[in-house]
């Protein structure tokens, strides 16, 4: 089904990307613990826009109801 919307696409990360999965997993867990909401989730995905290189991107899904003000921690280096 084509909705007519145009924009970035979420795609799997190519295997050529190198990243520290432990640091990423820890960061996602830290953010989800801050939110402390049952239906929240975080994933690591790739974002691609019109054939440009895929960019590793953290995507968080947060329910809209009863969310406190969230200040994300800076990523560790």
Phi and psi in radians as a Rosetta constraint file:
Dihedral C 1 N 2 CA 2 C 2 CIRCULARHARMONIC -1.782 0.35
Dihedral N 2 CA 2 C 2 N 3 CIRCULARHARMONIC 2.001 0.35
Dihedral C 2 N 3 CA 3 C 3 CIRCULARHARMONIC -1.472 0.35
Dihedral N 3 CA 3 C 3 N 4 CIRCULARHARMONIC -0.153 0.35
Dihedral C 3 N 4 CA 4 C 4 CIRCULARHARMONIC 1.475 0.35
Dihedral N 4 CA 4 C 4 N 5 CIRCULARHARMONIC -0.012 0.35
Dihedral C 4 N 5 CA 5 C 5 CIRCULARHARMONIC -1.419 0.35
Dihedral N 5 CA 5 C 5 N 6 CIRCULARHARMONIC 2.426 0.35
Dihedral C 5 N 6 CA 6 C 6 CIRCULARHARMONIC -2.169 0.35
Dihedral N 6 CA 6 C 6 N 7 CIRCULARHARMONIC 2.375 0.35
Dihedral C 6 N 7 CA 7 C 7 CIRCULARHARMONIC 2.951 0.35
Dihedral N 7 CA 7 C 7 N 8 CIRCULARHARMONIC -2.915 0.35
Dihedral C 7 N 8 CA 8 C 8 CIRCULARHARMONIC -1.079 0.35
Dihedral N 8 CA 8 C 8 N 9 CIRCULARHARMONIC 2.585 0.35
Dihedral C 8 N 9 CA 9 C 9 CIRCULARHARMONIC -1.956 0.35
Dihedral N 9 CA 9 C 9 N 10 CIRCULARHARMONIC 2.451 0.35
Dihedral C 9 N 10 CA 10 C 10 CIRCULARHARMONIC -1.539 0.35
Dihedral N 10 CA 10 C 10 N 11 CIRCULARHARMONIC 2.161 0.35
Dihedral C 10 N 11 CA 11 C 11 CIRCULARHARMONIC -2.289 0.35
Dihedral N 11 CA 11 C 11 N 12 CIRCULARHARMONIC 2.815 0.35
Dihedral C 11 N 12 CA 12 C 12 CIRCULARHARMONIC -1.114 0.35
Dihedral N 12 CA 12 C 12 N 13 CIRCULARHARMONIC 2.572 0.35
Dihedral C 12 N 13 CA 13 C 13 CIRCULARHARMONIC -1.240 0.35
Dihedral N 13 CA 13 C 13 N 14 CIRCULARHARMONIC 2.362 0.35
Dihedral C 13 N 14 CA 14 C 14 CIRCULARHARMONIC -1.092 0.35
Dihedral N 14 CA 14 C 14 N 15 CIRCULARHARMONIC 2.611 0.35
Dihedral C 14 N 15 CA 15 C 15 CIRCULARHARMONIC -1.134 0.35
Dihedral N 15 CA 15 C 15 N 16 CIRCULARHARMONIC -0.261 0.35
Dihedral C 15 N 16 CA 16 C 16 CIRCULARHARMONIC -1.323 0.35
Dihedral N 16 CA 16 C 16 N 17 CIRCULARHARMONIC -0.240 0.35
Dihedral C 16 N 17 CA 17 C 17 CIRCULARHARMONIC -1.225 0.35
Dihedral N 17 CA 17 C 17 N 18 CIRCULARHARMONIC 2.345 0.35
Dihedral C 17 N 18 CA 18 C 18 CIRCULARHARMONIC -1.969 0.35
Dihedral N 18 CA 18 C 18 N 19 CIRCULARHARMONIC 2.220 0.35
Dihedral C 18 N 19 CA 19 C 19 CIRCULARHARMONIC -2.696 0.35
Dihedral N 19 CA 19 C 19 N 20 CIRCULARHARMONIC 2.816 0.35
Dihedral C 19 N 20 CA 20 C 20 CIRCULARHARMONIC -1.521 0.35
Dihedral N 20 CA 20 C 20 N 21 CIRCULARHARMONIC 1.730 0.35
Dihedral C 20 N 21 CA 21 C 21 CIRCULARHARMONIC -1.105 0.35
Dihedral N 21 CA 21 C 21 N 22 CIRCULARHARMONIC -0.531 0.35
Dihedral C 21 N 22 CA 22 C 22 CIRCULARHARMONIC -1.143 0.35
Dihedral N 22 CA 22 C 22 N 23 CIRCULARHARMONIC -0.802 0.35
Dihedral C 22 N 23 CA 23 C 23 CIRCULARHARMONIC -1.112 0.35
Dihedral N 23 CA 23 C 23 N 24 CIRCULARHARMONIC -0.718 0.35
Dihedral C 23 N 24 CA 24 C 24 CIRCULARHARMONIC -1.166 0.35
Dihedral N 24 CA 24 C 24 N 25 CIRCULARHARMONIC -0.791 0.35
Dihedral C 24 N 25 CA 25 C 25 CIRCULARHARMONIC -1.082 0.35
Dihedral N 25 CA 25 C 25 N 26 CIRCULARHARMONIC -0.726 0.35
Dihedral C 25 N 26 CA 26 C 26 CIRCULARHARMONIC -1.099 0.35
Dihedral N 26 CA 26 C 26 N 27 CIRCULARHARMONIC -0.742 0.35
Dihedral C 26 N 27 CA 27 C 27 CIRCULARHARMONIC -1.119 0.35
Dihedral N 27 CA 27 C 27 N 28 CIRCULARHARMONIC -0.795 0.35
Dihedral C 27 N 28 CA 28 C 28 CIRCULARHARMONIC -1.045 0.35
Dihedral N 28 CA 28 C 28 N 29 CIRCULARHARMONIC -0.773 0.35
Dihedral C 28 N 29 CA 29 C 29 CIRCULARHARMONIC -1.094 0.35
Dihedral N 29 CA 29 C 29 N 30 CIRCULARHARMONIC -0.687 0.35
Dihedral C 29 N 30 CA 30 C 30 CIRCULARHARMONIC -1.081 0.35
Dihedral N 30 CA 30 C 30 N 31 CIRCULARHARMONIC -0.806 0.35
Dihedral C 30 N 31 CA 31 C 31 CIRCULARHARMONIC -1.125 0.35
Dihedral N 31 CA 31 C 31 N 32 CIRCULARHARMONIC -0.769 0.35
Dihedral C 31 N 32 CA 32 C 32 CIRCULARHARMONIC -1.135 0.35
Dihedral N 32 CA 32 C 32 N 33 CIRCULARHARMONIC -0.581 0.35
Dihedral C 32 N 33 CA 33 C 33 CIRCULARHARMONIC -1.192 0.35
Dihedral N 33 CA 33 C 33 N 34 CIRCULARHARMONIC -0.618 0.35
Dihedral C 33 N 34 CA 34 C 34 CIRCULARHARMONIC -1.118 0.35
Dihedral N 34 CA 34 C 34 N 35 CIRCULARHARMONIC -0.720 0.35
Dihedral C 34 N 35 CA 35 C 35 CIRCULARHARMONIC -1.255 0.35
Dihedral N 35 CA 35 C 35 N 36 CIRCULARHARMONIC -0.695 0.35
Dihedral C 35 N 36 CA 36 C 36 CIRCULARHARMONIC 0.864 0.35
Dihedral N 36 CA 36 C 36 N 37 CIRCULARHARMONIC 0.859 0.35
Dihedral C 36 N 37 CA 37 C 37 CIRCULARHARMONIC -2.183 0.35
Dihedral N 37 CA 37 C 37 N 38 CIRCULARHARMONIC 2.348 0.35
Dihedral C 37 N 38 CA 38 C 38 CIRCULARHARMONIC -1.017 0.35
Dihedral N 38 CA 38 C 38 N 39 CIRCULARHARMONIC -0.699 0.35
Dihedral C 38 N 39 CA 39 C 39 CIRCULARHARMONIC -1.642 0.35
Dihedral N 39 CA 39 C 39 N 40 CIRCULARHARMONIC 0.221 0.35
Dihedral C 39 N 40 CA 40 C 40 CIRCULARHARMONIC -1.431 0.35
Dihedral N 40 CA 40 C 40 N 41 CIRCULARHARMONIC 2.643 0.35
Dihedral C 40 N 41 CA 41 C 41 CIRCULARHARMONIC -2.597 0.35
Dihedral N 41 CA 41 C 41 N 42 CIRCULARHARMONIC 2.799 0.35
Dihedral C 41 N 42 CA 42 C 42 CIRCULARHARMONIC -2.456 0.35
Dihedral N 42 CA 42 C 42 N 43 CIRCULARHARMONIC 2.390 0.35
Dihedral C 42 N 43 CA 43 C 43 CIRCULARHARMONIC -2.386 0.35
Dihedral N 43 CA 43 C 43 N 44 CIRCULARHARMONIC 2.741 0.35
Dihedral C 43 N 44 CA 44 C 44 CIRCULARHARMONIC -1.798 0.35
Dihedral N 44 CA 44 C 44 N 45 CIRCULARHARMONIC 2.134 0.35
Dihedral C 44 N 45 CA 45 C 45 CIRCULARHARMONIC -2.387 0.35
Dihedral N 45 CA 45 C 45 N 46 CIRCULARHARMONIC 3.124 0.35
Dihedral C 45 N 46 CA 46 C 46 CIRCULARHARMONIC -1.939 0.35
Dihedral N 46 CA 46 C 46 N 47 CIRCULARHARMONIC 2.537 0.35
Dihedral C 46 N 47 CA 47 C 47 CIRCULARHARMONIC -2.044 0.35
Dihedral N 47 CA 47 C 47 N 48 CIRCULARHARMONIC 2.271 0.35
Dihedral C 47 N 48 CA 48 C 48 CIRCULARHARMONIC -2.204 0.35
Dihedral N 48 CA 48 C 48 N 49 CIRCULARHARMONIC 2.353 0.35
Dihedral C 48 N 49 CA 49 C 49 CIRCULARHARMONIC -2.279 0.35
Dihedral N 49 CA 49 C 49 N 50 CIRCULARHARMONIC 1.942 0.35
Dihedral C 49 N 50 CA 50 C 50 CIRCULARHARMONIC 0.894 0.35
Dihedral N 50 CA 50 C 50 N 51 CIRCULARHARMONIC 0.866 0.35
Dihedral C 50 N 51 CA 51 C 51 CIRCULARHARMONIC 1.375 0.35
Dihedral N 51 CA 51 C 51 N 52 CIRCULARHARMONIC 0.036 0.35
Dihedral C 51 N 52 CA 52 C 52 CIRCULARHARMONIC -1.277 0.35
Dihedral N 52 CA 52 C 52 N 53 CIRCULARHARMONIC 2.927 0.35
Dihedral C 52 N 53 CA 53 C 53 CIRCULARHARMONIC -1.026 0.35
Dihedral N 53 CA 53 C 53 N 54 CIRCULARHARMONIC 2.599 0.35
Dihedral C 53 N 54 CA 54 C 54 CIRCULARHARMONIC -1.263 0.35
Dihedral N 54 CA 54 C 54 N 55 CIRCULARHARMONIC 2.338 0.35
Dihedral C 54 N 55 CA 55 C 55 CIRCULARHARMONIC -1.913 0.35
Dihedral N 55 CA 55 C 55 N 56 CIRCULARHARMONIC 2.154 0.35
Dihedral C 55 N 56 CA 56 C 56 CIRCULARHARMONIC -1.083 0.35
Dihedral N 56 CA 56 C 56 N 57 CIRCULARHARMONIC 2.295 0.35
Dihedral C 56 N 57 CA 57 C 57 CIRCULARHARMONIC -2.479 0.35
Dihedral N 57 CA 57 C 57 N 58 CIRCULARHARMONIC 2.363 0.35
Dihedral C 57 N 58 CA 58 C 58 CIRCULARHARMONIC -1.512 0.35
Dihedral N 58 CA 58 C 58 N 59 CIRCULARHARMONIC 2.303 0.35
Dihedral C 58 N 59 CA 59 C 59 CIRCULARHARMONIC -2.089 0.35
Dihedral N 59 CA 59 C 59 N 60 CIRCULARHARMONIC 2.200 0.35
Dihedral C 59 N 60 CA 60 C 60 CIRCULARHARMONIC -1.994 0.35
Dihedral N 60 CA 60 C 60 N 61 CIRCULARHARMONIC 2.360 0.35
Dihedral C 60 N 61 CA 61 C 61 CIRCULARHARMONIC -1.898 0.35
Dihedral N 61 CA 61 C 61 N 62 CIRCULARHARMONIC 2.060 0.35
Dihedral C 61 N 62 CA 62 C 62 CIRCULARHARMONIC -2.205 0.35
Dihedral N 62 CA 62 C 62 N 63 CIRCULARHARMONIC 2.242 0.35
Dihedral C 62 N 63 CA 63 C 63 CIRCULARHARMONIC -1.102 0.35
Dihedral N 63 CA 63 C 63 N 64 CIRCULARHARMONIC 2.569 0.35
Dihedral C 63 N 64 CA 64 C 64 CIRCULARHARMONIC -1.363 0.35
Dihedral N 64 CA 64 C 64 N 65 CIRCULARHARMONIC -0.372 0.35
Dihedral C 64 N 65 CA 65 C 65 CIRCULARHARMONIC -1.455 0.35
Dihedral N 65 CA 65 C 65 N 66 CIRCULARHARMONIC 2.419 0.35
Dihedral C 65 N 66 CA 66 C 66 CIRCULARHARMONIC 0.973 0.35
Dihedral N 66 CA 66 C 66 N 67 CIRCULARHARMONIC 0.610 0.35
Dihedral C 66 N 67 CA 67 C 67 CIRCULARHARMONIC -1.516 0.35
Dihedral N 67 CA 67 C 67 N 68 CIRCULARHARMONIC 2.279 0.35
Dihedral C 67 N 68 CA 68 C 68 CIRCULARHARMONIC -1.320 0.35
Dihedral N 68 CA 68 C 68 N 69 CIRCULARHARMONIC 2.960 0.35
Dihedral C 68 N 69 CA 69 C 69 CIRCULARHARMONIC -1.123 0.35
Dihedral N 69 CA 69 C 69 N 70 CIRCULARHARMONIC 2.249 0.35
Dihedral C 69 N 70 CA 70 C 70 CIRCULARHARMONIC -1.969 0.35
Dihedral N 70 CA 70 C 70 N 71 CIRCULARHARMONIC 2.238 0.35
Dihedral C 70 N 71 CA 71 C 71 CIRCULARHARMONIC -1.969 0.35
Dihedral N 71 CA 71 C 71 N 72 CIRCULARHARMONIC 1.929 0.35
Dihedral C 71 N 72 CA 72 C 72 CIRCULARHARMONIC -1.242 0.35
Dihedral N 72 CA 72 C 72 N 73 CIRCULARHARMONIC 2.407 0.35
Dihedral C 72 N 73 CA 73 C 73 CIRCULARHARMONIC -1.237 0.35
Dihedral N 73 CA 73 C 73 N 74 CIRCULARHARMONIC 2.630 0.35
Dihedral C 73 N 74 CA 74 C 74 CIRCULARHARMONIC -1.185 0.35
Dihedral N 74 CA 74 C 74 N 75 CIRCULARHARMONIC 2.555 0.35
Dihedral C 74 N 75 CA 75 C 75 CIRCULARHARMONIC -1.139 0.35
Dihedral N 75 CA 75 C 75 N 76 CIRCULARHARMONIC 2.548 0.35
Dihedral C 75 N 76 CA 76 C 76 CIRCULARHARMONIC -1.310 0.35
Dihedral N 76 CA 76 C 76 N 77 CIRCULARHARMONIC 2.707 0.35
